[in-house]
């Protein structure tokens, strides 16, 4: 399965932005995540291509589940 790495290391400012937007439960100050380490110990992946059979990747839970299963394996 093709995929893209969309984010690796996150600065404290970026982590706080995601926290404020409700996209992360880690604020980057009180609690640091694996993205905040140097080098980062986490990456965010996105199935590729962005649209498949007319379905946008963000709405395609099945593709994310398949990708997660492949990474887990």
N, CA, C and O atoms as CSV, one atom per row, in Angstrom:
chain,resi,resn,atom,element,x,y,z
A,1,UNK,N,N,0.848,-1.180,0.000
A,1,UNK,CA,C,0.000,0.000,0.000
A,1,UNK,C,C,0.884,1.230,0.000
A,1,UNK,O,O,1.830,1.322,0.782
A,2,UNK,N,N,0.582,2.162,-0.863
A,2,UNK,CA,C,1.325,3.419,-0.898
A,2,UNK,C,C,0.820,4.348,0.195
A,2,UNK,O,O,-0.371,4.372,0.506
A,3,UNK,N,N,1.746,5.117,0.777
A,3,UNK,CA,C,1.372,6.084,1.803
A,3,UNK,C,C,2.371,7.222,1.803
A,3,UNK,O,O,3.456,7.117,1.231
A,4,UNK,N,N,1.991,8.305,2.450
A,4,UNK,CA,C,2.863,9.463,2.612
A,4,UNK,C,C,3.066,9.711,4.094
A,4,UNK,O,O,2.155,9.505,4.897
A,5,UNK,N,N,4.265,10.156,4.456
A,5,UNK,CA,C,4.517,10.625,5.807
A,5,UNK,C,C,4.142,12.104,5.808
A,5,UNK,O,O,4.746,12.899,5.087
A,6,UNK,N,N,3.157,12.472,6.608
A,6,UNK,CA,C,2.701,13.860,6.585
A,6,UNK,C,C,3.263,14.684,7.735
A,6,UNK,O,O,3.240,15.914,7.681
A,7,UNK,N,N,3.771,14.021,8.783
A,7,UNK,CA,C,4.383,14.775,9.875
A,7,UNK,C,C,5.261,13.858,10.709
A,7,UNK,O,O,4.897,12.721,11.011
A,8,UNK,N,N,6.421,14.377,11.071
A,8,UNK,CA,C,7.345,13.665,11.951
A,8,UNK,C,C,7.542,14.485,13.202
A,8,UNK,O,O,6.683,14.501,14.082
A,9,UNK,N,N,8.680,15.171,13.287
A,9,UNK,CA,C,8.945,16.013,14.451
A,9,UNK,C,C,7.967,17.185,14.510
A,9,UNK,O,O,7.651,17.802,13.493
A,10,UNK,N,N,7.493,17.479,15.727
A,10,UNK,CA,C,6.616,18.624,15.940
A,10,UNK,C,C,7.266,19.582,16.924
A,10,UNK,O,O,7.719,19.179,17.995
A,11,UNK,N,N,7.307,20.835,16.554
A,11,UNK,CA,C,7.773,21.859,17.486
A,11,UNK,C,C,6.731,22.010,18.598
A,11,UNK,O,O,5.597,21.550,18.464
A,12,UNK,N,N,7.123,22.650,19.676
A,12,UNK,CA,C,6.188,22.888,20.768
A,12,UNK,C,C,5.015,23.741,20.273
A,12,UNK,O,O,3.866,23.493,20.638
A,13,UNK,N,N,5.309,24.746,19.443
A,13,UNK,CA,C,4.242,25.597,18.909
A,13,UNK,C,C,3.244,24.787,18.086
A,13,UNK,O,O,2.035,24.974,18.217
A,14,UNK,N,N,3.748,23.887,17.238
A,14,UNK,CA,C,2.861,23.046,16.422
A,14,UNK,C,C,2.053,22.106,17.308
A,14,UNK,O,O,0.865,21.898,17.066
A,15,UNK,N,N,2.687,21.536,18.335
A,15,UNK,CA,C,1.984,20.629,19.239
A,15,UNK,C,C,0.871,21.361,19.972
A,15,UNK,O,O,-0.223,20.820,20.139
A,16,UNK,N,N,1.140,22.596,20.416
A,16,UNK,CA,C,0.121,23.375,21.102
A,16,UNK,C,C,-1.026,23.743,20.168
A,16,UNK,O,O,-2.182,23.786,20.589
A,17,UNK,N,N,-0.712,24.008,18.911
A,17,UNK,CA,C,-1.754,24.296,17.918
A,17,UNK,C,C,-2.698,23.106,17.772
A,17,UNK,O,O,-3.918,23.269,17.782
A,18,UNK,N,N,-2.130,21.917,17.635
A,18,UNK,CA,C,-2.952,20.708,17.512
A,18,UNK,C,C,-3.768,20.465,18.774
A,18,UNK,O,O,-4.918,20.032,18.704
A,19,UNK,N,N,-3.169,20.745,19.932
A,19,UNK,CA,C,-3.860,20.584,21.209
A,19,UNK,C,C,-5.042,21.551,21.304
A,19,UNK,O,O,-6.141,21.148,21.685
A,20,UNK,N,N,-4.824,22.820,20.960
A,20,UNK,CA,C,-5.892,23.824,20.988
A,20,UNK,C,C,-7.030,23.473,20.036
A,20,UNK,O,O,-8.198,23.718,20.335
A,21,UNK,N,N,-6.676,22.890,18.872
A,21,UNK,CA,C,-7.685,22.523,17.878
A,21,UNK,C,C,-8.391,21.211,18.200
A,21,UNK,O,O,-9.283,20.790,17.464
A,22,UNK,N,N,-7.996,20.560,19.301
A,22,UNK,CA,C,-8.618,19.296,19.698
A,22,UNK,C,C,-8.146,18.105,18.887
A,22,UNK,O,O,-8.789,17.056,18.898
A,23,UNK,N,N,-7.025,18.252,18.179
A,23,UNK,CA,C,-6.508,17.168,17.342
A,23,UNK,C,C,-5.446,16.345,18.057
A,23,UNK,O,O,-4.955,15.358,17.510
A,24,UNK,N,N,-5.084,16.744,19.281
A,24,UNK,CA,C,-4.120,16.005,20.093
A,24,UNK,C,C,-4.500,16.169,21.551
A,24,UNK,O,O,-5.037,17.203,21.949
A,25,UNK,N,N,-4.222,15.151,22.344
A,25,UNK,CA,C,-4.470,15.219,23.776
A,25,UNK,C,C,-3.202,15.590,24.530
A,25,UNK,O,O,-3.207,15.667,25.758
A,26,UNK,N,N,-2.125,15.818,23.807
A,26,UNK,CA,C,-0.831,16.157,24.393
A,26,UNK,C,C,-0.542,17.620,24.091
A,26,UNK,O,O,-0.599,18.040,22.935
A,27,UNK,N,N,-0.229,18.404,25.134
A,27,UNK,CA,C,-0.036,19.836,24.942
A,27,UNK,C,C,1.384,20.229,24.550
A,27,UNK,O,O,1.594,21.343,24.070
A,28,UNK,N,N,2.357,19.353,24.738
A,28,UNK,CA,C,3.731,19.648,24.356
A,28,UNK,C,C,4.547,20.297,25.449
A,28,UNK,O,O,5.769,20.387,25.328
A,29,UNK,N,N,3.909,20.754,26.515
A,29,UNK,CA,C,4.639,21.383,27.617
A,29,UNK,C,C,4.567,20.501,28.860
A,29,UNK,O,O,5.588,20.006,29.336
A,30,UNK,N,N,3.349,20.306,29.386
A,30,UNK,CA,C,3.185,19.447,30.558
A,30,UNK,C,C,3.456,18.001,30.174
A,30,UNK,O,O,4.113,17.263,30.908
A,31,UNK,N,N,2.954,17.615,29.043
A,31,UNK,CA,C,3.155,16.253,28.545
A,31,UNK,C,C,3.710,16.327,27.136
A,31,UNK,O,O,3.110,16.943,26.254
A,32,UNK,N,N,4.844,15.706,26.927
A,32,UNK,CA,C,5.437,15.665,25.588
A,32,UNK,C,C,5.179,14.303,24.962
A,32,UNK,O,O,5.178,13.275,25.638
A,33,UNK,N,N,4.963,14.325,23.667
A,33,UNK,CA,C,4.711,13.094,22.945
A,33,UNK,C,C,5.941,12.655,22.168
A,33,UNK,O,O,6.973,13.326,22.191
A,34,UNK,N,N,5.829,11.556,21.498
A,34,UNK,CA,C,6.934,11.010,20.704
A,34,UNK,C,C,7.274,11.881,19.505
A,34,UNK,O,O,8.389,11.823,18.985
A,35,UNK,N,N,6.314,12.689,19.065
A,35,UNK,CA,C,6.579,13.629,17.974
A,35,UNK,C,C,7.511,14.746,18.423
A,35,UNK,O,O,8.217,15.334,17.604
A,36,UNK,N,N,7.518,15.042,19.730
A,36,UNK,CA,C,8.264,16.186,20.249
A,36,UNK,C,C,9.720,15.877,20.549
A,36,UNK,O,O,10.483,16.786,20.878
A,37,UNK,N,N,10.122,14.624,20.443
A,37,UNK,CA,C,11.503,14.243,20.696
A,37,UNK,C,C,12.365,14.540,19.475
A,37,UNK,O,O,11.863,14.652,18.356
A,38,UNK,N,N,13.652,14.664,19.702
A,38,UNK,CA,C,14.603,14.846,18.599
A,38,UNK,C,C,15.613,13.713,18.681
A,38,UNK,O,O,16.365,13.649,19.653
A,39,UNK,N,N,15.662,12.825,17.713
A,39,UNK,CA,C,14.737,12.715,16.574
A,39,UNK,C,C,13.377,12.199,17.028
A,39,UNK,O,O,13.258,11.550,18.067
A,40,UNK,N,N,12.368,12.495,16.244
A,40,UNK,CA,C,11.005,12.063,16.558
A,40,UNK,C,C,10.925,10.548,16.566
A,40,UNK,O,O,11.568,9.875,15.761
A,41,UNK,N,N,10.132,10.021,17.480
A,41,UNK,CA,C,9.898,8.580,17.554
A,41,UNK,C,C,8.522,8.220,17.010
A,41,UNK,O,O,8.062,7.091,17.176
A,42,UNK,N,N,7.862,9.177,16.359
A,42,UNK,CA,C,6.531,8.945,15.804
A,42,UNK,C,C,6.397,9.695,14.485
A,42,UNK,O,O,7.018,10.738,14.282
A,43,UNK,N,N,5.591,9.157,13.609
A,43,UNK,CA,C,5.250,9.821,12.351
A,43,UNK,C,C,3.752,9.652,12.116
A,43,UNK,O,O,3.140,8.705,12.608
A,44,UNK,N,N,3.177,10.569,11.368
A,44,UNK,CA,C,1.784,10.453,10.946
A,44,UNK,C,C,1.789,10.042,9.482
A,44,UNK,O,O,2.490,10.629,8.658
A,45,UNK,N,N,1.001,9.034,9.177
A,45,UNK,CA,C,0.943,8.490,7.818
A,45,UNK,C,C,-0.425,8.741,7.207
A,45,UNK,O,O,-1.431,8.826,7.911
A,46,UNK,N,N,-0.446,8.857,5.896
A,46,UNK,CA,C,-1.677,9.076,5.154
A,46,UNK,C,C,-1.681,8.135,3.955
A,46,UNK,O,O,-0.737,8.145,3.165
A,47,UNK,N,N,-2.735,7.314,3.801
A,47,UNK,CA,C,-2.805,6.458,2.622
A,47,UNK,C,C,-2.751,7.303,1.345
A,47,UNK,O,O,-3.289,8.410,1.304
A,48,UNK,N,N,-2.113,6.784,0.327
A,48,UNK,CA,C,-1.951,7.473,-0.945
A,48,UNK,C,C,-2.647,6.657,-2.018
A,48,UNK,O,O,-2.567,5.430,-1.951
A,49,UNK,N,N,-3.305,7.219,-2.977
A,49,UNK,CA,C,-3.507,8.623,-3.294
A,49,UNK,C,C,-4.608,9.234,-2.419
A,49,UNK,O,O,-5.322,8.527,-1.708
A,50,UNK,N,N,-4.725,10.560,-2.490
A,50,UNK,CA,C,-5.679,11.293,-1.656
A,50,UNK,C,C,-7.129,10.946,-1.987
A,50,UNK,O,O,-7.994,11.004,-1.114
A,51,UNK,N,N,-7.392,10.594,-3.218
A,51,UNK,CA,C,-8.740,10.186,-3.624
A,51,UNK,C,C,-8.645,8.854,-4.349
A,51,UNK,O,O,-7.825,8.686,-5.252
A,52,UNK,N,N,-9.478,7.920,-3.954
A,52,UNK,CA,C,-9.494,6.600,-4.587
A,52,UNK,C,C,-10.943,6.221,-4.847
A,52,UNK,O,O,-11.762,6.207,-3.927
A,53,UNK,N,N,-11.258,5.916,-6.098
A,53,UNK,CA,C,-12.629,5.585,-6.498
A,53,UNK,C,C,-13.618,6.665,-6.069
A,53,UNK,O,O,-14.744,6.363,-5.675
A,54,UNK,N,N,-13.193,7.917,-6.147
A,54,UNK,CA,C,-14.061,9.035,-5.821
A,54,UNK,C,C,-14.231,9.308,-4.336
A,54,UNK,O,O,-14.991,10.200,-3.958
A,55,UNK,N,N,-13.532,8.548,-3.477
A,55,UNK,CA,C,-13.653,8.739,-2.029
A,55,UNK,C,C,-12.403,9.445,-1.520
A,55,UNK,O,O,-11.284,8.988,-1.755
A,56,UNK,N,N,-12.599,10.564,-0.821
A,56,UNK,CA,C,-11.497,11.307,-0.228
A,56,UNK,C,C,-10.893,10.494,0.903
A,56,UNK,O,O,-11.615,9.864,1.675
A,57,UNK,N,N,-9.570,10.507,1.001
A,57,UNK,CA,C,-8.865,9.678,1.973
A,57,UNK,C,C,-9.317,9.949,3.406
A,57,UNK,O,O,-9.378,9.020,4.211
A,58,UNK,N,N,-9.637,11.205,3.743
A,58,UNK,CA,C,-10.037,11.528,5.120
A,58,UNK,C,C,-11.372,10.900,5.486
A,58,UNK,O,O,-11.675,10.750,6.669
A,59,UNK,N,N,-12.173,10.532,4.497
A,59,UNK,CA,C,-13.467,9.894,4.742
A,59,UNK,C,C,-13.390,8.377,4.591
A,59,UNK,O,O,-14.402,7.691,4.739
A,60,UNK,N,N,-12.218,7.851,4.303
A,60,UNK,CA,C,-12.061,6.427,3.990
A,60,UNK,C,C,-11.421,5.683,5.167
A,60,UNK,O,O,-10.228,5.381,5.153
A,61,UNK,N,N,-12.235,5.397,6.176
A,61,UNK,CA,C,-11.749,4.725,7.385
A,61,UNK,C,C,-11.110,3.364,7.072
A,61,UNK,O,O,-10.143,2.970,7.725
A,62,UNK,N,N,-11.637,2.660,6.096
A,62,UNK,CA,C,-11.120,1.338,5.747
A,62,UNK,C,C,-9.653,1.415,5.310
A,62,UNK,O,O,-8.849,0.570,5.704
A,63,UNK,N,N,-9.303,2.407,4.510
A,63,UNK,CA,C,-7.907,2.539,4.061
A,63,UNK,C,C,-6.976,2.832,5.231
A,63,UNK,O,O,-5.862,2.310,5.284
A,64,UNK,N,N,-7.427,3.667,6.172
A,64,UNK,CA,C,-6.614,3.949,7.360
A,64,UNK,C,C,-6.431,2.678,8.192
A,64,UNK,O,O,-5.345,2.422,8.710
A,65,UNK,N,N,-7.491,1.889,8.316
A,65,UNK,CA,C,-7.414,0.640,9.089
A,65,UNK,C,C,-6.461,-0.360,8.429
A,65,UNK,O,O,-5.691,-1.032,9.116
A,66,UNK,N,N,-6.512,-0.457,7.115
A,66,UNK,CA,C,-5.591,-1.352,6.400
A,66,UNK,C,C,-4.156,-0.887,6.598
A,66,UNK,O,O,-3.279,-1.702,6.884
A,67,UNK,N,N,-3.903,0.405,6.453
A,67,UNK,CA,C,-2.558,0.935,6.648
A,67,UNK,C,C,-2.081,0.683,8.071
A,67,UNK,O,O,-0.935,0.280,8.270
A,68,UNK,N,N,-2.930,0.911,9.060
A,68,UNK,CA,C,-2.560,0.659,10.456
A,68,UNK,C,C,-2.223,-0.815,10.658
A,68,UNK,O,O,-1.259,-1.142,11.351
A,69,UNK,N,N,-3.000,-1.694,10.068
A,69,UNK,CA,C,-2.720,-3.135,10.178
A,69,UNK,C,C,-1.384,-3.502,9.553
A,69,UNK,O,O,-0.641,-4.317,10.100
A,70,UNK,N,N,-1.078,-2.904,8.409
A,70,UNK,CA,C,0.213,-3.182,7.764
A,70,UNK,C,C,1.373,-2.683,8.627
A,70,UNK,O,O,2.392,-3.363,8.742
A,71,UNK,N,N,1.227,-1.512,9.230
A,71,UNK,CA,C,2.296,-0.987,10.093
A,71,UNK,C,C,2.452,-1.856,11.331
A,71,UNK,O,O,3.570,-2.115,11.777
A,72,UNK,N,N,1.339,-2.304,11.882
A,72,UNK,CA,C,1.377,-3.157,13.063
A,72,UNK,C,C,2.066,-4.487,12.762
A,72,UNK,O,O,2.836,-5.002,13.574
A,73,UNK,N,N,1.773,-5.035,11.572
A,73,UNK,CA,C,2.370,-6.324,11.183
A,73,UNK,C,C,3.866,-6.184,11.010
A,73,UNK,O,O,4.543,-7.159,10.684
